[in-house]
Amino acid sequence: MARTAHQERILVVDDSVDTLEVLQRNLQSKGYQVLTATCVPDAIRALEQMAVDLVITDLKMPKVSGLDLVRHVRENLKNTEVMMITGYPSIGGAVDAVKTGAEEYLAKPFTDEELFSAVGRALEKLRSRRAAQAPAFRTPASPSGLVGESPAMRQVFSAIAKVAATPATVLITGESGTGKELVARAIHYSSPRASAPFVPVSCAAIPEGLLESELFGHIKGAFTGATETRAGFLQTAEGGTIFLDEISSTTLSTQVKLLRVLQEKEVCMVGSTRGRHVDIRILAATNKDLPSLVKKDAFREDLYFRLNVLTIDVPPLRDRGDDVLILIRHFAERFAGEMGRAVPDFSDQALQVLRNYHWPGNVRELENVVQRLIVMNEGGVVEVPDLPSLMRFSALQRASFDRTLAEVEAEYIRNVLANVNGNRTRAAEILGIDRKTLREKLKTSAAPLS
């Protein structure tokens, strides 16, 4: 779970006492815990004594430089981010800092807003990495496989605990792939009916002409091919729970019979004129807007009200924050274990792309992607090029919209230069400009670049 600002500890390293005082005051005003050091050896000693979330270091200092400190942090502290600041900005310095492992690079003088933005970005990457490495959170008393610790999922867990103790019908809503059946299983296995059957039925997967027979059963001779009397899903769930997934797919005639089951607890088999009492709990799910279907006369209003006694809305994955990262870890451990492989690491860049992807297929899509990555991975680390192309392109399209054009351009130029190891001729070719234009852009955007 992401830590709040006041819990995050920052170590500022600069040989200028005045600079240290300004940075400490500004960062403390945002609620961060701030430590200071005037040289790299003092900084290393501080890092050995306590955990630090972010190191902000000057580049040029006596004897041991900031780059050496960046290298030390990267080699020894996996859960600490690094940010470089300098009063001697140069594109070479920016490239060296990025290559050595600094997440951000700021040139003096910089504004308070630039400082806070850079610190926020660095800490957000750290939170993402920690969330991906954290043990998965599950509902305490459920073997259902639900995983997550976001506020949205904690509301779901709380609702499960409340409705499980009641016999009432529950309508579970949410987009396809969000885990509605897992919620239904959690309700059943947390209820007094846990030792009785849990019968899941996908109403959309059964042909329309067979659904009624499959649900209610049929007697011998009820229709062509009915050579024997056979119980339906509703009878096999006796004493337990039946889960009707995609309830909106049922026909109006089937809905009439389901309404009788809910009202009278009676099941009338196809071909029979007599009903049989059943002791079952009904849970239903839909990814459709049932009230809209009711208005279009595509779903019975009386059945909707009978189903909608209690409702649990399962949030889409895009609204679950760092649960994406927790689920990545969960699925990676599961599939790696099944294949007898070591669990691969995910690079910060790959995690950022996965975290920012909109996941139209929700948890089911994420599960499939992670399985593919585990099967195809050979290097032990999942990098951005390993991800499906759609996700890489989506990451480019979902850039932040709170930055100026100059800032976006400067960041892109910095990334291109870092990628070609500071070769300005090659960078100019990639950018589609000449060296003179590149040189002018570096001069006019020194602060954003660094």
C-alpha positions as CSV (number, residue, x, y, z in Angstrom):
1,M,0.0,0.0,0.0
2,A,1.3,3.5,-0.9
3,R,2.8,5.3,2.0
4,T,1.6,8.8,2.8
5,A,4.0,11.8,2.4
6,H,4.7,12.2,6.0
7,Q,5.9,8.6,6.2
8,E,8.4,9.0,3.4
9,R,12.0,9.9,4.4
10,I,14.3,11.9,2.2
11,L,18.1,12.3,2.5
12,V,19.4,15.5,1.0
13,V,23.2,15.7,0.2
14,D,24.9,18.9,-0.7
15,D,28.1,20.6,0.3
16,S,26.2,24.0,0.5
17,V,24.7,24.4,3.9
18,D,22.4,27.1,2.6
19,T,21.1,24.8,-0.1
20,L,20.5,22.1,2.5
21,E,18.5,24.5,4.6
22,V,16.3,25.6,1.7
23,L,15.6,22.1,0.5
24,Q,14.9,20.8,4.0
25,R,12.5,23.6,4.7
26,N,10.6,23.2,1.4
27,L,10.3,19.4,1.6
28,Q,9.3,19.5,5.3
29,S,6.5,21.9,4.3
30,K,5.1,19.0,2.2
31,G,5.2,16.6,5.1
32,Y,8.3,14.6,4.3
33,Q,10.8,13.6,6.9
34,V,14.1,15.2,5.8
35,L,17.7,14.2,6.7
36,T,20.7,16.1,5.5
37,A,24.4,15.4,4.8
38,T,27.2,17.7,3.6
39,C,29.3,15.0,1.9
40,V,29.0,11.5,0.4
41,P,30.7,9.6,3.3
42,D,28.2,11.1,5.8
43,A,25.3,10.2,3.5
44,I,26.5,6.6,3.3
45,R,26.7,6.4,7.0
46,A,23.2,7.8,7.3
47,L,21.9,5.2,4.8
48,E,23.5,2.4,6.8
49,Q,21.7,3.5,10.0
50,M,18.1,4.0,8.7
51,A,15.9,3.3,5.7
52,V,15.5,6.2,3.3
53,D,13.0,6.4,0.5
54,L,14.7,9.0,-1.7
55,V,18.2,10.5,-1.9
56,I,18.6,13.9,-3.4
57,T,22.2,14.6,-4.1
58,D,24.3,17.4,-5.6
59,L,26.5,16.3,-8.5
60,K,29.8,18.1,-7.8
61,M,31.1,17.7,-4.2
62,P,34.6,17.6,-2.8
63,K,36.5,14.2,-3.0
64,V,33.5,12.0,-3.7
65,S,31.0,13.1,-6.3
66,G,27.2,12.6,-6.4
67,L,27.5,10.1,-9.2
68,D,29.5,7.9,-6.8
69,L,26.6,8.1,-4.3
70,V,24.1,7.3,-7.0
71,R,26.1,4.2,-7.9
72,H,26.4,3.2,-4.3
73,V,22.6,3.4,-3.8
74,R,21.8,1.5,-7.0
75,E,24.2,-1.3,-6.0
76,N,23.2,-1.6,-2.4
77,L,19.7,-0.3,-1.8
78,K,16.9,-1.7,-3.9
79,N,14.2,0.2,-2.1
80,T,15.7,3.7,-2.4
81,E,15.3,6.1,-5.3
82,V,17.9,8.7,-6.3
83,M,17.6,12.2,-7.7
84,M,20.4,14.4,-8.9
85,I,20.7,18.2,-8.6
86,T,23.5,20.4,-9.9
87,G,24.5,24.0,-10.4
88,Y,26.6,23.0,-13.4
89,P,24.0,21.7,-15.9
90,S,25.2,19.9,-19.0
91,I,23.7,17.4,-21.3
92,G,26.6,15.1,-20.5
93,G,25.9,15.3,-16.8
94,A,22.3,14.5,-17.4
95,V,23.2,11.5,-19.5
96,D,25.7,10.2,-16.9
97,A,23.2,10.6,-14.1
98,V,20.5,8.7,-16.0
99,K,22.9,6.0,-17.0
100,T,24.2,5.6,-13.5
101,G,20.7,5.2,-12.1
102,A,19.2,8.6,-11.1
103,E,15.5,8.8,-11.6
104,E,15.4,12.6,-11.9
105,Y,17.9,15.3,-12.8
106,L,17.3,19.0,-11.8
107,A,19.5,22.0,-12.7
108,K,19.9,24.9,-10.2
109,P,18.1,27.2,-9.9
110,F,14.8,25.3,-10.0
111,T,11.4,26.3,-8.8
112,D,9.6,24.7,-5.8
113,E,7.1,23.2,-8.2
114,E,9.8,21.6,-10.3
115,L,11.3,20.2,-7.1
116,F,8.0,18.8,-5.8
117,S,7.1,17.3,-9.2
118,A,10.5,15.6,-9.5
119,V,10.3,14.2,-6.0
120,G,6.7,13.1,-6.6
121,R,7.6,11.2,-9.7
122,A,10.6,9.5,-8.1
123,L,8.6,8.4,-5.1
124,E,5.7,7.2,-7.3
125,K,8.1,4.8,-9.1
126,L,9.3,3.6,-5.7
127,R,5.7,2.9,-4.5
128,S,5.0,1.0,-7.7
129,R,8.0,-1.2,-7.2
130,R,7.1,-1.9,-3.6
131,A,3.5,-2.7,-4.5
132,A,4.7,-5.2,-7.1
133,Q,7.0,-6.9,-4.5
134,A,4.5,-6.9,-1.6
135,P,2.8,-10.1,-0.5
136,A,-0.7,-10.3,-1.9
137,F,-3.7,-9.4,0.3
138,R,-6.6,-11.8,0.4
139,T,-10.0,-11.9,2.1
140,P,-9.3,-13.4,5.6
141,A,-11.7,-16.3,5.5
142,S,-12.1,-17.0,1.8
143,P,-10.3,-19.5,-0.5
144,S,-11.8,-17.6,-3.5
145,G,-8.6,-16.2,-4.8
146,L,-9.5,-12.5,-4.4
147,V,-6.4,-10.4,-4.3
148,G,-6.0,-6.7,-3.6
149,E,-5.7,-4.0,-1.0
150,S,-7.0,-0.9,-2.7
151,P,-9.8,1.1,-1.0
152,A,-12.2,-0.1,-3.8
153,M,-11.5,-3.8,-3.1
154,R,-11.6,-3.4,0.7
155,Q,-15.1,-2.1,0.2
156,V,-15.9,-5.3,-1.7
157,F,-14.3,-7.4,1.0
158,S,-16.3,-5.6,3.6
159,A,-19.5,-6.1,1.6
160,I,-18.8,-9.9,1.2
161,A,-18.4,-10.3,5.0
162,K,-21.7,-8.6,5.6
163,V,-23.9,-10.4,3.0
164,A,-22.3,-13.8,3.6
165,A,-24.1,-14.0,7.0
166,T,-27.5,-13.4,5.5
167,P,-29.7,-15.7,3.3
168,A,-30.6,-12.8,1.0
169,T,-30.2,-12.8,-2.8
170,V,-27.2,-10.8,-4.0
171,L,-26.7,-9.1,-7.4
172,I,-23.0,-8.8,-8.3
173,T,-22.3,-6.1,-11.0
174,G,-19.2,-5.2,-12.8
175,E,-17.4,-5.3,-16.1
176,S,-16.4,-8.5,-17.8
177,G,-13.2,-10.0,-16.3
178,T,-13.4,-8.2,-12.9
179,G,-13.9,-11.4,-10.9
180,K,-17.6,-11.5,-10.2
181,E,-17.6,-15.3,-9.8
182,L,-14.7,-15.1,-7.3
183,V,-16.9,-12.7,-5.3
184,A,-19.8,-15.1,-5.5
185,R,-17.5,-18.0,-4.3
186,A,-16.2,-15.8,-1.4
187,I,-19.8,-15.2,-0.3
188,H,-20.7,-18.9,-0.5
189,Y,-17.6,-20.1,1.3
190,S,-17.9,-17.5,4.0
191,S,-21.6,-18.4,4.6
192,P,-23.3,-21.0,6.7
193,R,-23.8,-23.0,3.4
194,A,-20.1,-23.4,2.9
195,S,-20.2,-27.2,3.2
196,A,-22.9,-27.5,0.6
197,P,-22.5,-27.3,-3.2
198,F,-21.6,-24.1,-5.0
199,V,-23.0,-24.4,-8.6
200,P,-21.8,-21.7,-11.1
201,V,-23.9,-21.4,-14.3
202,S,-23.0,-19.2,-17.2
203,C,-26.4,-18.3,-18.7
204,A,-24.8,-16.9,-21.9
205,A,-22.7,-20.1,-22.5
206,I,-25.8,-22.4,-22.7
207,P,-27.8,-22.3,-25.9
208,E,-31.1,-20.5,-25.5
209,G,-33.2,-23.6,-26.3
210,L,-31.4,-25.7,-23.6
211,L,-31.0,-23.2,-20.8
212,E,-34.4,-23.8,-19.3
213,S,-33.9,-27.5,-19.2
214,E,-30.4,-27.2,-17.8
215,L,-31.6,-24.9,-15.0
216,F,-34.9,-26.5,-14.0
217,G,-34.3,-30.1,-15.2
218,H,-36.8,-32.1,-17.2
219,I,-38.9,-35.3,-17.0
220,K,-38.8,-38.2,-19.3
221,G,-40.6,-37.5,-22.6
222,A,-40.8,-33.7,-22.0
223,F,-39.3,-33.1,-25.5
224,T,-37.6,-35.0,-28.3
225,G,-34.4,-36.6,-26.9
226,A,-35.6,-36.5,-23.2
227,T,-35.1,-40.2,-22.7
228,E,-34.9,-40.0,-18.9
229,T,-35.8,-37.6,-16.1
230,R,-32.9,-35.4,-15.2
231,A,-32.4,-32.8,-12.4
232,G,-31.3,-29.3,-13.3
233,F,-28.7,-27.1,-11.8
234,L,-31.2,-25.6,-9.3
235,Q,-31.8,-29.1,-7.8
236,T,-28.1,-30.0,-7.7
237,A,-27.5,-26.9,-5.7
238,E,-29.8,-28.1,-2.9
239,G,-28.7,-26.8,0.5
240,G,-26.0,-24.6,-1.1
241,T,-25.7,-21.7,-3.6
242,I,-26.3,-21.3,-7.3
243,F,-24.5,-18.6,-9.1
244,L,-26.3,-17.3,-12.2
245,D,-23.6,-15.5,-14.2
246,E,-24.7,-13.1,-17.1
247,I,-28.3,-13.3,-15.9
248,S,-29.2,-10.6,-18.5
249,S,-28.8,-13.3,-21.2
250,T,-31.9,-15.3,-20.1
251,T,-35.1,-15.1,-22.1
252,L,-38.2,-13.5,-20.7
253,S,-39.9,-17.0,-20.3
254,T,-36.9,-18.2,-18.3
255,Q,-37.1,-15.1,-16.2
256,V,-40.7,-15.8,-15.3
257,K,-39.7,-19.3,-14.0
258,L,-36.7,-17.8,-12.1
259,L,-39.0,-15.3,-10.4
260,R,-41.1,-18.2,-9.1
261,V,-38.0,-19.9,-7.7
262,L,-37.1,-16.6,-5.9
263,Q,-40.6,-16.1,-4.6
264,E,-41.8,-19.6,-3.7
265,K,-38.5,-21.6,-3.5
266,E,-40.1,-24.0,-6.0
267,V,-38.7,-25.5,-9.1
268,C,-41.0,-26.8,-11.9
269,M,-39.2,-29.2,-14.2
270,V,-39.7,-28.9,-17.9
271,G,-42.7,-31.2,-18.8
272,S,-44.0,-31.3,-15.3
273,T,-47.0,-29.6,-13.8
274,R,-45.9,-29.9,-10.2
275,G,-43.3,-27.8,-8.4
276,R,-40.6,-29.1,-6.1
277,H,-39.4,-27.2,-3.1
278,V,-35.7,-26.3,-3.1
279,D,-33.4,-24.9,-0.4
280,I,-31.0,-22.8,-2.3
281,R,-29.4,-19.4,-2.2
282,I,-29.3,-17.5,-5.5
283,L,-26.5,-15.2,-6.4
284,A,-26.6,-13.5,-9.8
285,A,-24.2,-11.4,-11.8
286,T,-24.3,-9.1,-14.8
287,N,-22.0,-6.8,-16.8
288,K,-25.0,-5.1,-18.3
289,D,-27.1,-2.2,-17.0
290,L,-30.2,-4.0,-15.9
291,P,-32.3,-0.9,-15.2
292,S,-31.7,0.1,-18.9
293,L,-32.8,-3.4,-20.0
294,V,-35.9,-3.1,-17.9
295,K,-36.8,0.2,-19.6
296,K,-36.4,-1.5,-23.0
297,D,-38.6,-4.4,-21.8
298,A,-35.6,-6.8,-22.3
299,F,-35.6,-7.8,-18.6
300,R,-38.4,-8.2,-16.2
301,E,-38.7,-5.5,-13.7
302,D,-40.2,-7.7,-11.0
303,L,-37.2,-10.2,-11.4
304,Y,-34.8,-7.3,-11.2
305,F,-36.2,-6.1,-7.9
306,R,-36.1,-9.7,-6.6
307,L,-32.5,-10.1,-7.5
308,N,-31.4,-6.6,-6.4
309,V,-32.0,-7.2,-2.7
310,L,-28.3,-6.7,-1.9
311,T,-25.7,-5.4,-4.5
312,I,-22.0,-5.7,-4.7
313,D,-20.3,-3.7,-7.5
314,V,-16.9,-5.1,-8.4
315,P,-14.6,-2.2,-9.6
316,P,-12.8,-2.3,-12.9
317,L,-9.0,-2.9,-12.7
318,R,-8.2,0.6,-13.9
319,D,-9.9,2.0,-10.7
320,R,-7.9,-0.3,-8.3
321,G,-4.6,1.6,-8.3
322,D,-1.6,-0.4,-7.1
323,D,-3.7,-3.6,-7.1
324,V,-2.4,-4.0,-10.7
325,L,1.1,-4.4,-9.3
326,I,0.0,-6.8,-6.5
327,L,-1.8,-8.9,-9.0
328,I,1.2,-9.0,-11.3
329,R,3.2,-10.5,-8.4
330,H,0.4,-12.9,-7.5
331,F,0.1,-14.3,-11.0
332,A,3.8,-14.3,-11.7
333,E,4.4,-16.4,-8.6
334,R,1.5,-18.8,-9.5
335,F,2.5,-19.4,-13.1
336,A,6.3,-19.6,-12.4
337,G,5.5,-22.2,-9.7
338,E,3.4,-24.2,-12.1
339,M,6.2,-24.2,-14.6
340,G,9.0,-24.8,-12.0
341,R,10.7,-21.5,-12.9
342,A,12.1,-18.7,-10.8
343,V,9.8,-15.7,-10.5
344,P,11.2,-13.0,-12.9
345,D,11.7,-9.4,-11.9
346,F,9.8,-6.6,-13.7
347,S,11.8,-3.5,-14.6
348,D,10.5,-0.2,-13.2
349,Q,9.7,0.9,-16.8
350,A,7.7,-2.3,-17.4
351,L,5.8,-1.9,-14.2
352,Q,4.9,1.7,-15.1
353,V,3.5,0.7,-18.4
354,L,1.5,-2.1,-16.9
355,R,0.3,0.2,-14.1
356,N,-0.9,2.9,-16.5
357,Y,-2.5,0.6,-19.0
358,H,-6.3,0.9,-19.0
359,W,-7.0,-2.9,-18.9
360,P,-10.3,-3.2,-20.9
361,G,-10.3,-6.9,-20.1
362,N,-9.7,-6.3,-16.4
363,V,-8.1,-9.0,-14.1
364,R,-8.7,-11.7,-16.7
365,E,-6.7,-9.8,-19.3
366,L,-3.9,-9.1,-16.7
367,E,-3.8,-12.8,-15.8
368,N,-3.4,-13.8,-19.5
369,V,-0.7,-11.2,-20.1
370,V,1.4,-12.3,-17.0
371,Q,1.1,-16.0,-18.0
372,R,2.4,-15.1,-21.5
373,L,5.3,-13.1,-20.0
374,I,6.3,-16.0,-17.7
375,V,6.1,-18.5,-20.6
376,M,8.1,-16.4,-23.0
377,N,10.6,-14.8,-20.6
378,E,14.2,-16.1,-20.8
379,G,16.3,-13.3,-19.3
380,G,15.0,-13.3,-15.8
381,V,13.8,-9.7,-16.1
382,V,10.7,-8.5,-17.9
383,E,11.4,-5.3,-19.8
384,V,9.1,-3.0,-21.7
385,P,10.0,-4.6,-25.1
386,D,8.7,-7.9,-23.7
387,L,5.2,-6.4,-23.2
388,P,2.4,-6.7,-25.8
389,S,2.8,-4.0,-28.5
390,L,-0.7,-2.6,-27.7
391,M,0.4,-1.8,-24.2
392,R,3.6,-0.1,-25.3
393,F,1.6,2.1,-27.7
394,S,-1.0,2.7,-25.1
395,A,1.7,3.9,-22.7
396,L,2.8,6.5,-25.2
397,Q,-0.8,7.7,-25.7
398,R,-1.5,8.1,-22.0
399,A,1.2,10.7,-21.3
400,S,0.6,13.2,-18.5
401,F,-1.4,16.2,-19.5
402,D,-0.3,18.5,-16.8
403,R,3.1,19.5,-18.4
404,T,3.9,22.3,-20.8
405,L,5.0,21.5,-24.4
406,A,8.5,22.7,-23.5
407,E,8.8,20.2,-20.7
408,V,7.5,17.3,-22.8
409,E,10.0,18.2,-25.6
410,A,12.9,18.6,-23.2
411,E,12.1,15.2,-21.6
412,Y,12.0,13.5,-25.0
413,I,15.3,15.1,-26.1
414,R,16.9,13.9,-22.8
415,N,15.6,10.4,-23.3
416,V,16.9,10.3,-26.9
417,L,20.3,11.5,-25.9
418,A,20.5,9.0,-23.1
419,N,19.6,6.2,-25.5
420,V,22.4,7.1,-27.9
421,N,24.9,7.7,-25.0
422,G,25.0,11.5,-25.6
423,N,25.8,11.3,-29.3
424,R,24.4,14.6,-30.5
425,T,24.7,13.8,-34.2
426,R,22.7,10.6,-33.8
427,A,20.2,12.3,-31.5
428,A,19.7,15.1,-34.1
429,E,19.0,12.5,-36.8
430,I,16.4,10.7,-34.7
431,L,14.8,14.0,-33.7
432,G,14.7,15.1,-37.4
433,I,16.6,18.4,-36.7
434,D,20.2,19.5,-37.4
435,R,22.9,19.8,-34.8
436,K,22.6,23.6,-34.6
437,T,18.8,23.4,-33.8
438,L,19.5,20.7,-31.2
439,R,22.2,22.9,-29.6
440,E,19.8,25.9,-29.4
441,K,17.1,23.7,-27.8
442,L,19.6,22.5,-25.2
443,K,20.5,26.1,-24.4
444,T,16.9,27.4,-24.2
445,S,15.6,24.4,-22.2
446,A,18.5,23.8,-19.8
447,A,16.4,23.6,-16.7
448,P,13.7,21.2,-18.0
449,L,16.3,19.0,-19.6
450,S,18.3,18.6,-16.5
